[in-house]
Amino acid sequence: MGTTVRRWTGHEATVLRDVLRLSIRRYADRLGVSPSMVMEWKNRGTSLVPVPETQQILDTALAQCEPHEREAFFAALEAAPGAAPGSAAGALPAGMARLEPASEVVESQHRWREVRQYLNGHRETLSRAAAELYDPALRISGTPMLMAPAWKAAEPVPLDQVELVWTDDVPEVLVTGSEPEAVGTHPLRAPGVRFDRYTLAIRYISAPTLFENRPSYRLTAVNWTPGAGKLTFGLASYFDKVDLCEAVGHEFAAAYMEHQEQGGGERLAWGGLPLRRLVDDPFDPGLRAVTPAITTLLIRRRRDGSATFLLHWRDPAKVVTAGGLYDAVPAGEFQPGSVMSAQSPQDFDLWRNIVRELNEELLGAPEFDGSGGPLQYERWPLWRTLERARVEGRVRAFAFGVGVDPLTLAVAIPSALVIDDELFDQLFGDIAAENAEGVTVTHWNGQDVRGGIPFTHQNVTQFINNEPMAPPGAACLALAWEHRDLLLSR
């Protein structure tokens, strides 16, 4: 039975997908190719021979399979109609031996994977440890989230009073995550050769379900005044964020692991964090590509004056960032809904971004992944209903400022969305328990909380202090509780 593939065709590529039991989209995401290419492999079979670069991608994918998966793959090739024993496409010519990956490459990738798993499994602990590196005055009450005075609104600003300004004059990025200081976060891909970007290491070593590069709005300036705000944006990409932010988090996780192995004690020092030191001011949008997420706490306002809030648990097997943590819901990158509308005012809107995330996270709808044409909001019933309710005061949205996660230096816009009880039941009465990024919290502390977790000081404190919360979500909770009278007023 074979152990490697001399030449891949569409047939072998399709057999590998079948063995791995992946959908067309998930297989495409794992390999970093388009779904249409995967379909071509299936339709054209042996008549299609991928280009050398794709051959290498398939070689890597096969090498990363578990032993039983590789065995099943070659068994499936041997069993193909018309295949003579030992004649599968994966069979080596007589006298040739399989070349195993170099031990230094295996060891490097194994260590990288260990640190990556530790990062995803201990983000809350690591975030609090990383926050100790910065001025305590920057922390939002009781949470690790950092917010510079100039980036914090004095009080919640109605979302329709936050002006967005577009600029094509974006400053050149000075720190990208590809600098020599990042070498410790880039594992070997071949003897003596490292991956040159963190996203490449993720794709080929530990790809989650959702992993695709898309246009993202890049924040270049922040200005808050009483009751209003102005945020200036240009254009970047999602991987611009991941290449630096996840690498900074990886660097900290590796240093923290070593620190703990040596007995802990004093907090980590800056000396062992060369990549983080390059981002000497995490609030300088001219230093790096700052592509913020919008993290929104959904609050259900009841007639009797009480309220509940919703949370989401992010599945580390499905997402790149904040895996294994509770987070406010809805939350998502500030991105255009379509690559065709990246610079269109239609998608360049905080409120519309929030509505798209509500559709995905509470109703379980497919993500607007950028592949389709521009979304026609005026024809979309959910958006029309929410927009009308916002005009009538049954829905109120607020921004708290712009904050930084101390672990990864990822930026988020913490916000709150207050919805009247009856409207919530009308739109979200049947909440999707699971979606593409994780699970909506419908049961907690022995209670059915499909209508939300009671918005009380005890519950807010419990999640901020004792549960694994993503820093942006914790910040939303803390700020919403601080300003609850304003948020819940009618």
Secondary structure, 3 states (H helix, E strand, C coil): CCCCCCCCCHHHHHHHHHHHCCCHHHHHHHHCCCHHHHHHHHHHHHHCCCCHHHHHHHHHHHHCCCHHHHHHHHHHHHCCCCCCCCCCCCCCCCCCCCCCCCHHHHHHHHHHHHHHHHHHHCHHHHHHHHHCCCCHHHECCCCCCECCHHHEEEEEEEHHHEEEEECCCCCCCCCCCCCHHHHHHCCEEECCEECCCHHHHHHHHCCCCCCCCCEEEEEEEEEEECCEEEEEEEEEEHHHHHHHHHHHHHHHHHHHHHHHHCCCCCCCCHHHCHHHHHCCCCCCCCCCCCCCEEEEEEEEECCCCCEEECEEEECCCCCCCCCCCEEECCEEECCCCEHHHCCCCCCCCHHHHHHHHHHHHCCCCCCCCECCCCCCHHHCHHHHHHHHHHHHCCEEEEEEECEECCCCCCEEEEEEEEEEHHHHHHHHCCCCCEECCEEECCEECCEECCCCEECCHHHHHHHHHHCCECHHHHHHHHHHHHCHHHHHCC
